Each structure stands twice: as C-alpha cells, then as structure tokens.
C-alpha cells in the first residue's frame, strides 16, 4: 500500500485539546496529536482550532514524508525502552 499524504490525512489521529494563556494573559485553545509529539496548533477559539488544524497537519506530514521520518499511526504501540539492556 502506498502511504501518501492523503492516506495519512484520513487516519483517525488522537487529538489532545486544551487551553492555556499567551504571554499577555489571554486565553487560547490548542490541539496536539498524540502520535506526532512535535505537532501543535493554536487558535483563539476551539472552533477555529478544530476548523484549521488540518492545514498545519498536512504541512507537517508533507515534511515528515519528504524527510523520510517514521510516522507513527493511531493504534500503534509506543516502543518501550528495554531498560535491562540499557543499564549494565
């Protein structure tokens, strides 16, 4: 199967939504994606964040594909560290 940008855009990503304050103390909403730790999108309202985060997701995925980075898909388990092999 060819895993192109459209394949990845149609996956059921695990969204993490929250609020925070900017440097001036104004609230904003953010969306992160569990499977892509470097992804974050911010907007003044949750509606705008939900409406627009996919534009940034597309750009992020395009860069990851271009750089041949591994893209962890929803449902894939995190690889746990084998601490016994790391510690003598």
C-alpha positions as CSV (number, residue, x, y, z in Angstrom):
1,X,0.0,0.0,0.0
2,X,1.3,3.4,-0.9
3,X,1.1,5.6,2.2
4,X,0.9,9.1,0.7
5,X,-0.3,12.3,2.2
6,X,-3.9,11.5,1.6
7,X,-3.5,8.2,3.4
8,X,-2.1,9.9,6.5
9,X,-4.7,12.8,6.4
10,X,-7.5,10.3,6.6
11,X,-6.3,8.5,9.7
12,X,-8.2,8.8,12.9
13,X,-5.5,10.8,14.9
14,X,-5.7,11.0,18.6
15,X,-6.4,14.7,19.3
16,X,-5.4,16.4,22.6
17,X,-7.3,19.6,23.1
18,X,-6.7,22.2,25.8
19,X,-6.4,25.8,26.8
20,X,-3.6,28.0,28.0
21,X,-2.7,31.6,28.3
22,X,-0.5,33.6,26.0
23,X,2.3,35.9,27.1
24,X,-0.3,38.7,27.7
25,X,-2.5,36.5,29.8
26,X,-5.1,36.0,27.0
27,X,-6.6,32.5,26.7
28,X,-6.2,30.4,23.6
29,X,-7.0,26.8,22.5
30,X,-4.5,24.3,21.3
31,X,-4.7,20.9,19.5
32,X,-1.9,18.4,19.8
33,X,-1.7,15.0,18.2
34,X,-0.6,12.1,20.4
35,X,1.1,10.2,17.6
36,X,3.1,13.3,16.4
37,X,4.7,14.8,19.5
38,X,6.1,17.8,17.5
39,X,2.6,18.9,16.3
40,X,0.7,21.7,18.0
41,X,-1.9,24.1,16.6
42,X,-3.2,27.2,18.4
43,X,-6.2,29.4,17.9
44,X,-8.3,31.9,19.8
45,X,-11.3,29.6,19.9
46,X,-11.8,25.8,19.9
47,X,-14.0,26.1,16.9
48,X,-11.2,27.8,14.9
49,X,-8.6,25.3,16.2
50,X,-10.8,22.4,15.0
51,X,-11.6,24.1,11.7
52,X,-7.9,24.8,10.8
53,X,-5.5,22.3,12.4
54,X,-5.6,20.0,9.4
55,X,-3.9,22.6,7.3
56,X,-0.9,22.5,9.6
57,X,-1.2,18.8,9.9
58,X,-0.9,18.4,6.1
59,X,2.3,20.6,6.1
60,X,3.8,18.6,9.0
61,X,3.1,15.3,7.3
62,X,4.5,16.5,4.0
63,X,7.7,17.5,5.7
64,X,7.9,14.2,7.5
65,X,7.3,12.2,4.3
66,X,9.9,14.3,2.4
67,X,12.5,13.7,5.2
68,X,11.5,10.0,5.3
69,X,10.7,10.3,9.0
70,X,8.8,7.5,10.7
71,X,5.2,8.4,11.1
72,X,3.5,6.5,14.0
73,X,0.0,5.7,13.1
74,X,-3.0,5.7,15.5
75,X,-3.2,2.4,17.3
76,X,0.5,1.6,17.0
77,X,2.0,0.9,20.4
78,X,4.9,3.0,21.7
79,X,8.1,1.1,21.7
80,X,9.1,0.7,25.3
81,X,12.7,1.1,26.3
82,X,14.4,-2.1,27.2
83,X,15.9,-0.8,30.4
84,X,17.7,-4.0,31.2
85,X,19.8,-3.7,28.0
86,X,20.5,0.0,28.7
87,X,21.7,-0.5,32.2
88,X,24.7,-2.7,32.9
